[in-house]
């Protein structure tokens, strides 16, 4: 009787461990799929800031020229 109870408990523990392992496997596969869709090339933060500053400077020059045009007209 004692051996049968141990077998049942061991079987239940293995079933739970198997379910957990399957869930982990599914999560890893989903993570791999998500990672494969990420871009391969990234922009450095400082490069992005430099580029946006350059664009803002150009826009400010354009707006200044438009303001000067408006004053003359």
PyMOL commands that set and color helices and strands:
alter all, ss='L'
color gray80, all
select helices_A, chain A and resi 2-36+45-72
alter helices_A, ss='H'
color red, helices_A
deselect
rebuild
show_as cartoon
